Structure formats: C-alpha cells, structure tokens
Amino acid sequence: MAIRLDETVRAALGAAIEGLRRVARDVAWVAPENLHLTLKFLGQVREARTAELVAAIAQATSGFAAFEATVAGLGAFPTPTRPRVIWAGVGRGADALVGLAGRVDEALAALGFEREPRPFSPHATLGRVRTPRRDPALADALLAGEGREFGRLSVERVALMRSDLSSRGARYTELAAVRLA
C-alpha cells in the first residue's frame, strides 16, 4: 500500500539522488519513476486477493480526509553515519500519514497480514546501501540535506501496488486505488 508521488516531487528527489550518487558509490538507487511513500509492505500476495484488499482499505480509510504533505529532509536507517536505507522524509502531513498507516495496518491485520513491529516513519526510500559501512562523505551529504524541501503533494488516495523485480531493479504497477474523503 502506497502514496504515489507527483512528477514534480519525483523529479526533485531524482535530482537529490544524482547529487548523492556522486558521494555514495555502493548504493542501489531507486529510479525516480518508482519513488513513493510506502504505508504497508505486503510481500507476495495473490492477485485474486485484490478485491478483498481494496475493500479492507476502503473501510479503513472511510471518513479519512485528503490532506497536504511535504516531502522534506534526507536521512538514513538506522543512522546517517552507518546507513542501510537512504530516504527522504515527510514534514507537514507526517502525523496524518502515521494515522493513515495505522488504519491500513489494522485493516490488513484483520486479513491475516502481520502487524508492523516498529512505529511507522513516513519516508520515500531513495536507495539501499549494498554493503553497509561508515561513509563520512555520505553522512555529511545527508546532514546537509536535513532541511531540504522536495515539494508538496496532495494525499488523496491509497494505492495497492505490485512490484516486479528484475536485474534492472523493481518496476511498480498500480493495481487499484482507494480515494480518501
């Protein structure tokens, strides 16, 4: 389950990736057209369950109003000094995304999906470090990007996405979407 980013935000994040690419060598970067905010990763799910998933999300988001959010700041999990996942965060609208993700998690738990063990942290994954290690140049670049804003988006729908993995990275396809009130 994801929030799709508009073209302007994806372009700004793509430019940030290009800047980070110069200082971080061993990173599998996400293609800008694939950038999104994940609300819940489901893993392998039969397409036959699409209608059931959409119905659960529609019920969970019933009455949840559309809202504005900003994509802002750079960081890494677990820390910028020893990164595994490089991300762009969410400024305004983060609390609403946390609430939305909680509703989605609860609805999908009722369908047998495992609940998220960690608190939800809204972000767009920009890249995954292939061999995690200390990288002072990358840490400095992430620190310099902490306050950077990449754009605003109107969060109006939750998309059910399928990812197909290949040697050239993941390719995402929207299977269905539920509009927020």
N, C-alpha and C positions, 0 to 999 in steps of 0.2 A: 504494500500500500504506500502510495507516494503522493507528494505535491509536486506537480510539474512546474518547472521554472520557465518564465517567458524568455524570448530570444535575447532581449537586452541584458538581462541578468546573466544568462549563459555566456554571452559574448564577453561581458566584464570578467566573469570567472575564468573564461578561456584565456584572456589576457593575463590574469594573475597566474594561471598555470604556466604560461610561457615564461613569465618572469621567474617563477620558482624553478622551472626546468633548468635554468642556467646555473643554479647553485646546488641543486639536488640531482645527482646522477642516477641512483639506483631506485627509481620510483616508477611504478606503473600508473601513469596518469590517466584520468578519466577523460574521454572525448567530450568536448563541450556540449554536443547534442545529447549526451546521455546524463548530464547533470540534473539532479532532482533532490528533493528532501524526502528521505525515507521515513515513513511513520511506523511501519512494521514490515520486517522481512519474514516471508512465509516459508521459504525453501521450496522444495519440489512439491507442486500441487497439481492434481489432475485438472485439466481444463473443464471437465464435466462439473466441477465444483464452483465454477464462475458465478452462476445464478445464486447459489447459496451464500457465497462470499459477499456479493453485491447487496443482497437482501439484508445480511447482518450489518454491513456498513451503513446502509440506508437507515436502518433502525437506530444504530448507534449515533449517527450524526443528525438525526431528526431534531430540528429546533436549534441546531448549532449554526450560528450566523456566519456568513462570509466575513473575512477580515483582511486588513492590510498587514504586511510584514516586510521587514527589510532584511536583506542578506548582507551581513557585515562581519568583518573581522576574520582573521586567519588563525589557525591553531592546529594542534595535533593531539591524537590519543596515543599513548597515555600522557605524554608531555612533549612540548616542543623540543626539549633537549634530547629526548630519546623517542622519536616519532615512529609510529607504525602506520597510522592513518592520518593523512593531512586533510584538513577540512576548512570550509568557510562556514561561519556561524550565522545565527539569526539574532538580530537586535530587537526592534519593535515587533511584536507579534509572537515572541518566543513563548510567553505564557499561554496564549491561545493554542499554539501548536502542541505544547505539553498536554493541555487539556484534551485536544483532539486525539492525540496519540494514545492517551489513557483510555478514551472511549473505544477507540479501534482495538486496542489490546484486550479490553474486557469483552468486547463483542466476539472477537476471534477465539478467546479462551473458551467461550461457551460452545464453540465449534470444534474444540479439541486441540487448538494450537497452543503451544507453550507460552506462558506469560513471559514478558521481558524481565530478566532478573535485575537489571540495572535501571536507574532512573533515566528517563528519556532526555536526550540532549539534542535539540534540533540543529541539524547541520547538513551541508551538502559535502559528500566525500569528493575530494579533488584528486587524491592519489593514495596508493598504498605502497609503503616502503618495502622493497623486496627483501632486503637484509637489514633489519633494524639495528642501528648503532648510533653512537653520538655523532652528530653532524653540526658543528658550530655555525657554519655558513647558513644552513637551512634554518636552524634555531633563530639566528639573527634576522633572517628574512621573514619568518613567521611573526616574530616580535614586532618588526617594523610594520607588519600588516594588521596588527591587532585592532586598530581603529578604522581601518579602511572600509568604506561602504561600496557595495557592488550593485545596489539598486533595490527598488521596491517591487513587490508583487502583490497582486490581489489573490488571496487564497479563497477560491470559490468552489473547488471540487477536490475530491479524493479519488485518485486513480488506482485501479488494480493493474499492476504492471507485470509483464513476463520478461525475464532476462534469458537470452540465449547466449551462451559462452562460446567463443571461438578463439583461435590463435591470435586474432587481432583485437581481442577484448570483448566486452559484453555489448549486446545490442538489445535495446529495450523497446517493447511494444506495449501500447496501452490496450488492455482487453476490455475494460469497462470503466465507467466513472460515475460517481455519485455527487450531485450538486449540493452544496451547503445552502441553508436557508437564506 
